[in-house]
């Protein structure tokens, strides 16, 4: 969440940033924060003064008794008792003000960096790079009309290919669980496992330490990374135990550093993790959810970095380069988007999406989001580091998919159709053990 220092020292900048994210009632909400903080601060001042007075009087009572000043000592005792009662009420008032302030801050998104373009929706995102067409940093998705042809005659969509080669059974998933929970079979299952191992090995080569975290987290972890409060109803909630199924490995891996003070020399910290991910995807319908396009359970390898502020921009670029390298090795057509303010996540300060082209569907599919959260998550998590001057500062947190499997699988199947079958990219063959699905 935003820090009080940010809000009080750069109020107008914060309001403009929230407006860029199209956060409703930005000015009014920030004014409420300032009011709540003023109540908390003034109450704290009175409480501190009362405690100081009570401590001073308590120390004087024994001396007054020794000096025979019994009446003065009794008056001091009475005053101390009065202060204690007043302080109880003040403490309650201050605690309530602090809690109200925290809950209000939870409702406020991160403010975007200056580099984030203005815009309301996906059509306003900027295409910054593609391996299909030269583009300049400034082409919006809405004006980027490339419609690549990959030379496949009458390509089948991946859900038909999955049925033809007996790779994925969507109906069986419905029988066992429900829509959005596919069953992978035979070479389909092996392709999934191959991609997971390939992504983890590539992350290891880039210096990421592999983590195998829980896929169920507690409420504190959900609040720590910004998934809670669950504003869009995306989290699966285990109500009896008050646990949540994770929507991404970002949640458990980043929470490793909740309430931790790190040493500057240990930064940046680079972790990766493969997990199953669970998202309710409330309100999803139509062609965009066909086949593997949008699932409730899916596999993903996630990158998480913890860094110091002055190095986080470089960390972000290194993560972008890593994801782009994976798509190049998978020989997929891709483009990179810088998201506009209105299309960014609640917690991100800047975000780049990677999309691959689906030949049969004639559309782009998002396969990765790589974000820098600045201090927003770190402030929730109390994730800090001690610098060379022994001063404790908030870290920056970053994360990105490297990669999410469903749409990668869809693009691999659709874009690699041949008369012999579905060709496996050269980099994956050592992991699959086969060159074609036939």
TIKEFI-494277 format. One record per residue (C-alpha): x, y, z. Coordinates in nm, 2 decimals. Layout:
R      px      py      pz
R       X       Y       Z
...
This chain:
R      px      py      pz
R    0.00    0.00    0.00
R    0.10    0.36   -0.04
R    0.30    0.50    0.25
R    0.17    0.79    0.46
R    0.50    0.97    0.37
R    0.42    0.95    0.00
R    0.07    1.08    0.05
R    0.15    1.37    0.29
R    0.47    1.48    0.10
R    0.35    1.43   -0.26
R   -0.03    1.46   -0.23
R   -0.09    1.61   -0.57
R    0.14    1.36   -0.74
R   -0.04    1.08   -0.57
R   -0.39    1.21   -0.67
R   -0.27    1.25   -1.04
R   -0.13    0.90   -1.03
R   -0.45    0.75   -0.90
R   -0.65    0.94   -1.17
R   -0.41    0.80   -1.43
R   -0.52    0.45   -1.30
R   -0.88    0.56   -1.32
R   -0.93    0.52   -0.95
R   -1.27    0.67   -0.86
R   -1.29    0.96   -0.62
R   -0.91    0.98   -0.59
R   -0.90    1.33   -0.44
R   -1.18    1.26   -0.19
R   -1.02    0.93   -0.08
R   -0.68    1.09   -0.03
R   -0.84    1.37    0.17
R   -1.00    1.10    0.40
R   -0.66    0.95    0.44
R   -0.51    1.28    0.55
R   -0.80    1.34    0.79
R   -0.76    0.99    0.95
R   -0.39    1.04    0.97
R   -0.44    1.38    1.14
R   -0.67    1.22    1.40
R   -0.42    0.94    1.46
R   -0.12    1.18    1.49
R   -0.30    1.43    1.72
R   -0.42    1.15    1.95
R   -0.07    1.00    1.96
R    0.07    1.34    2.06
R   -0.18    1.37    2.35
R   -0.12    1.01    2.46
R    0.26    1.06    2.45
R    0.23    1.38    2.66
R    0.01    1.20    2.91
R    0.24    0.90    2.94
R    0.53    1.13    3.00
R    0.34    1.32    3.27
R    0.23    1.00    3.43
R    0.58    0.86    3.44
R    0.72    1.18    3.59
R    0.45    1.19    3.86
R    0.50    0.82    3.94
R    0.87    0.87    4.00
R    0.80    1.17    4.22
R    0.56    0.99    4.46
R    0.82    0.80    4.65
R    1.03    1.12    4.70
R    0.73    1.32    4.82
R    0.65    1.05    5.08
R    1.01    1.05    5.21
R    0.99    1.43    5.24
R    0.66    1.40    5.44
R    0.46    1.56    5.17
R    0.18    1.31    5.20
R   -0.10    1.53    5.06
R    0.11    1.61    4.75
R    0.19    1.25    4.71
R   -0.18    1.15    4.72
R   -0.26    1.42    4.47
R    0.01    1.28    4.24
R   -0.14    0.93    4.28
R   -0.49    1.06    4.20
R   -0.36    1.24    3.89
R   -0.17    0.93    3.77
R   -0.49    0.73    3.81
R   -0.68    0.99    3.61
R   -0.42    0.99    3.34
R   -0.43    0.61    3.32
R   -0.81    0.61    3.26
R   -0.78    0.89    3.00
R   -0.49    0.71    2.83
R   -0.70    0.39    2.80
R   -0.96    0.58    2.61
R   -0.70    0.76    2.40
R   -0.52    0.43    2.32
R   -0.85    0.29    2.20
R   -0.93    0.59    1.99
R   -0.58    0.59    1.84
R   -0.59    0.22    1.77
R   -0.93    0.26    1.59
R   -0.79    0.56    1.39
R   -0.49    0.35    1.29
R   -0.71    0.06    1.19
R   -0.95    0.28    0.99
R   -0.65    0.43    0.82
R   -0.50    0.10    0.73
R   -0.83   -0.03    0.59
R   -0.87    0.28    0.38
R   -0.52    0.25    0.25
R   -0.60   -0.11    0.14
R   -0.86    0.03   -0.10
R   -0.61    0.26   -0.28
R   -0.41    0.12   -0.57
R   -0.05    0.18   -0.64
R    0.04    0.49   -0.84
R    0.19    0.44   -1.19
R    0.53    0.55   -1.30
R    0.56    0.84   -1.54
R    0.65    0.60   -1.82
R    0.31    0.44   -1.80
R    0.09    0.56   -2.08
R   -0.25    0.73   -2.04
R   -0.54    0.51   -2.13
R   -0.85    0.33   -2.01
R   -0.84   -0.03   -2.15
R   -0.63   -0.28   -2.34
R   -0.67   -0.10   -2.67
R   -0.47    0.19   -2.53
R   -0.16   -0.03   -2.44
R    0.16    0.04   -2.63
R    0.33   -0.22   -2.84
R    0.70   -0.17   -2.76
R    0.85   -0.47   -2.94
R    0.76   -0.77   -3.16
R    0.94   -1.04   -3.36
R    0.68   -1.00   -3.63
R    0.71   -0.64   -3.72
R    0.92   -0.34   -3.66
R    0.73   -0.11   -3.43
R    0.80    0.22   -3.25
R    0.75    0.28   -2.89
R    0.42    0.46   -2.92
R    0.20    0.23   -3.14
R   -0.11    0.16   -2.94
R   -0.27   -0.19   -2.96
R   -0.57   -0.03   -3.12
R   -0.36    0.10   -3.41
R   -0.13   -0.20   -3.44
R   -0.31   -0.39   -3.72
R   -0.05   -0.66   -3.80
R   -0.23   -0.99   -3.89
R    0.05   -1.24   -3.94
R    0.01   -1.55   -4.15
R    0.23   -1.83   -4.05
R    0.18   -2.04   -4.36
R   -0.05   -2.30   -4.21
R   -0.33   -2.41   -4.44
R   -0.67   -2.43   -4.26
R   -0.52   -2.44   -3.91
R   -0.72   -2.61   -3.64
R   -0.78   -2.44   -3.30
R   -0.60   -2.61   -3.01
R   -0.91   -2.76   -2.86
R   -0.97   -2.95   -3.18
R   -0.60   -3.05   -3.20
R   -0.62   -3.17   -2.84
R   -0.91   -3.40   -2.93
R   -0.75   -3.52   -3.26
R   -0.42   -3.62   -3.09
R   -0.58   -3.72   -2.75
R   -0.38   -3.46   -2.56
R   -0.63   -3.28   -2.34
R   -0.98   -3.39   -2.23
R   -1.20   -3.09   -2.14
R   -1.52   -3.29   -2.10
R   -1.35   -3.53   -1.85
R   -1.24   -3.22   -1.65
R   -1.60   -3.11   -1.63
R   -1.70   -3.45   -1.51
R   -1.43   -3.46   -1.24
R   -1.45   -3.10   -1.13
R   -1.61   -2.85   -1.36
R   -1.54   -2.62   -1.65
R   -1.19   -2.47   -1.65
R   -1.02   -2.78   -1.50
R   -0.88   -2.98   -1.80
R   -0.73   -3.32   -1.79
R   -0.39   -3.36   -1.97
R   -0.32   -3.70   -2.12
R   -0.03   -3.88   -2.29
R    0.19   -3.65   -2.49
R   -0.02   -3.36   -2.36
R    0.08   -3.43   -2.01
R    0.44   -3.49   -2.11
R    0.44   -3.15   -2.30
R    0.32   -2.98   -1.98
R    0.59   -3.15   -1.77
R    0.85   -3.06   -2.04
R    0.76   -2.69   -2.04
R    0.77   -2.68   -1.66
R    1.11   -2.83   -1.64
R    1.24   -2.62   -1.93
R    1.12   -2.30   -1.77
R    1.27   -2.39   -1.43
R    1.60   -2.49   -1.58
R    1.62   -2.16   -1.78
R    1.54   -1.97   -1.46
R    1.82   -2.16   -1.28
R    2.07   -2.07   -1.55
R    1.97   -1.70   -1.50
R    2.05   -1.72   -1.13
R    1.71   -1.78   -0.98
R    1.68   -2.01   -0.67
R    1.40   -2.26   -0.70
R    1.13   -2.26   -0.43
R    0.85   -2.51   -0.38
R    0.59   -2.32   -0.18
R    0.25   -2.41   -0.05
R   -0.04   -2.35   -0.29
R   -0.27   -2.25    0.00
R   -0.20   -1.93    0.20
R   -0.34   -1.76    0.51
R   -0.51   -1.42    0.51
R   -0.20   -1.23    0.61
R   -0.02   -1.35    0.30
R   -0.32   -1.25    0.08
R   -0.31   -0.90    0.23
R    0.07   -0.88    0.20
R    0.09   -0.90   -0.18
R   -0.24   -0.72   -0.25
R   -0.47   -1.01   -0.35
R   -0.69   -0.92   -0.04
R   -0.92   -0.75   -0.01
R   -1.05   -0.96   -0.31
R   -1.22   -0.68   -0.50
R   -1.30   -0.89   -0.81
R   -1.39   -1.22   -0.65
R   -1.10   -1.41   -0.80
R   -0.97   -1.60   -0.50
R   -1.09   -1.95   -0.40
R   -1.16   -1.93   -0.03
R   -1.14   -2.23    0.21
R   -1.38   -2.08    0.46
R   -1.35   -2.34    0.75
R   -0.98   -2.27    0.79
R   -0.98   -1.92    0.64
R   -0.72   -2.02    0.38
R   -0.70   -1.91    0.01
R   -0.58   -2.11   -0.29
R   -0.31   -1.91   -0.46
R   -0.37   -1.73   -0.79
R    0.01   -1.72   -0.86
R    0.33   -1.83   -0.68
R    0.40   -1.46   -0.63
R    0.19   -1.47   -0.32
R    0.37   -1.74   -0.11
R    0.72   -1.66   -0.25
R    0.70   -1.29   -0.18
R    0.55   -1.35    0.16
R    0.87   -1.54    0.26
R    1.00   -1.19    0.32
R    0.71   -1.05    0.52
R    0.83   -0.89    0.84
R    1.19   -0.94    0.74
R    1.49   -0.69    0.74
R    1.74   -0.80    0.47
R    2.10   -0.69    0.43
R    2.18   -0.47    0.13
R    2.46   -0.70    0.03
R    2.21   -0.98   -0.02
R    2.00   -0.79   -0.28
R    1.87   -0.85   -0.53
R    1.71   -1.17   -0.42
R    1.60   -1.39   -0.71
R    1.35   -1.67   -0.66
R    1.15   -1.89   -0.90
R    0.87   -2.13   -0.83
R    0.64   -2.37   -1.02
R    0.29   -2.41   -0.88
R   -0.06   -2.48   -0.98
R   -0.26   -2.16   -0.98
R   -0.63   -2.11   -0.91
R   -0.85   -1.83   -1.02
R   -1.23   -1.81   -1.02
R   -1.24   -1.58   -1.32
R   -1.58   -1.46   -1.22
R   -1.79   -1.33   -1.51
R   -1.57   -1.49   -1.78
R   -1.77   -1.61   -2.08
R   -1.77   -1.65   -2.46
R   -1.49   -1.73   -2.71
R   -1.22   -1.59   -2.48
R   -1.27   -1.89   -2.24
R   -1.27   -2.16   -2.51
R   -1.03   -2.45   -2.45
R   -0.71   -2.33   -2.27
R   -0.78   -1.96   -2.32
R   -0.90   -1.91   -1.96
R   -0.88   -2.17   -1.69
R   -0.96   -2.20   -1.32
R   -0.66   -2.42   -1.25
R   -0.34   -2.39   -1.45
R    0.04   -2.44   -1.42
R    0.28   -2.15   -1.41
R    0.65   -2.08   -1.33
R    0.69   -1.75   -1.16
R    0.99   -1.52   -1.11
R    1.01   -1.31   -0.79
R    1.27   -1.05   -0.71
R    1.33   -0.84   -0.40
R    1.56   -0.54   -0.46
R    1.67   -0.20   -0.35
R    1.50    0.10   -0.51
R    1.80    0.22   -0.71
R    1.85   -0.12   -0.88
R    1.49   -0.23   -0.94
R    1.46   -0.07   -1.28
R    1.76   -0.29   -1.40
R    1.60   -0.59   -1.23
R    1.28   -0.53   -1.42
R    1.46   -0.51   -1.75
R    1.65   -0.83   -1.68
R    1.32   -1.01   -1.61
R    1.18   -0.88   -1.94
R    1.49   -1.00   -2.13
R    1.45   -1.34   -1.96
R    1.09   -1.39   -2.06
R    1.16   -1.27   -2.42
R    1.44   -1.52   -2.44
R    1.20   -1.80   -2.35
R    0.96   -1.71   -2.62
R    1.24   -1.69   -2.87
R    1.36   -2.04   -2.78
R    1.01   -2.17   -2.82
R    1.00   -2.01   -3.17
R    0.67   -1.84   -3.10
R    0.55   -1.51   -3.26
R    0.52   -1.26   -2.98
R    0.48   -0.89   -2.89
R    0.56   -0.69   -2.58
R    0.31   -0.43   -2.45
R    0.35   -0.15   -2.19
R    0.02   -0.14   -2.02
R   -0.17    0.19   -1.98
R   -0.29    0.32   -1.65
R   -0.64    0.18   -1.68
R   -0.53   -0.17   -1.78
R   -0.27   -0.22   -1.50
R   -0.32   -0.43   -1.19
R   -0.42   -0.28   -0.86
R   -0.07   -0.33   -0.72
R    0.17   -0.26   -1.01
R    0.36    0.07   -1.07
R    0.46   -0.04   -1.42
R    0.38   -0.36   -1.61
R    0.47   -0.52   -1.94
R    0.26   -0.80   -2.09
R    0.39   -1.06   -2.33
R    0.14   -1.20   -2.59
R    0.18   -1.48   -2.84
R   -0.01   -1.51   -3.16
R   -0.27   -1.78   -3.21
R   -0.28   -1.88   -3.57
R   -0.61   -2.07   -3.57
R   -0.79   -1.82   -3.35
R   -0.63   -1.52   -3.53
R   -0.57   -1.34   -3.20
R   -0.31   -1.25   -2.94
R   -0.30   -1.44   -2.61
R   -0.14   -1.30   -2.30
R    0.12   -1.54   -2.16
R    0.31   -1.32   -1.91
R    0.29   -1.00   -1.70
R    0.62   -0.86   -1.56
R    0.56   -0.60   -1.30
R    0.75   -0.36   -1.07
R    0.55   -0.28   -0.76
R    0.80   -0.02   -0.62
R    0.74   -0.01   -0.24
R    0.37   -0.09   -0.26
R    0.38   -0.46   -0.16
R    0.69   -0.41    0.06
R    0.50   -0.16    0.28
R    0.22   -0.41    0.33
R    0.47   -0.69    0.40
R    0.71   -0.48    0.61
R    0.98   -0.61    0.38
R    1.28   -0.39    0.44
R    1.66   -0.38    0.41
R    1.94   -0.22    0.60
R    2.16   -0.01    0.39
R    2.53    0.07    0.43
R    2.45    0.36    0.66
R    2.25    0.11    0.88
R    1.93    0.28    0.79
R    1.63    0.06    0.74
R    1.44    0.12    0.41
R    1.15   -0.04    0.22
R    1.25   -0.28   -0.06
R    1.11   -0.29   -0.41
R    0.93   -0.61   -0.51
R    0.90   -0.74   -0.87
R    0.75   -1.05   -1.03
R    0.66   -1.20   -1.36
R    0.54   -1.52   -1.53
R    0.81   -1.72   -1.69
R    0.58   -1.86   -1.81
R    0.21   -1.95   -1.77
R    0.15   -2.27   -1.96
R   -0.21   -2.29   -2.10
R   -0.18   -2.03   -2.37
R    0.18   -2.13   -2.45
R    0.05   -2.48   -2.51
R   -0.23   -2.34   -2.72
R    0.01   -2.14   -2.93
R    0.26   -2.43   -2.97
R   -0.02   -2.66   -3.09
R   -0.18   -2.41   -3.33
R    0.14   -2.26   -3.47
R    0.33   -2.58   -3.53
R    0.08   -2.79   -3.72
R    0.23   -2.98   -4.01
R    0.13   -3.27   -4.23
R    0.34   -3.50   -4.01
R    0.18   -3.38   -3.69
R    0.26   -3.10   -3.44
R    0.63   -3.01   -3.44
R    0.80   -2.96   -3.11
R    1.04   -2.66   -3.09
R    1.41   -2.77   -3.09
R    1.47   -2.64   -2.74
R    1.19   -2.86   -2.59
R    1.28   -3.19   -2.76
R    1.53   -3.29   -2.49
R    1.25   -3.24   -2.24
R    0.97   -3.41   -2.43
R    1.17   -3.70   -2.58
R    0.98   -3.66   -2.91
R    1.00   -3.42   -3.20
R    0.64   -3.45   -3.32
R    0.30   -3.51   -3.17
R    0.14   -3.75   -3.42
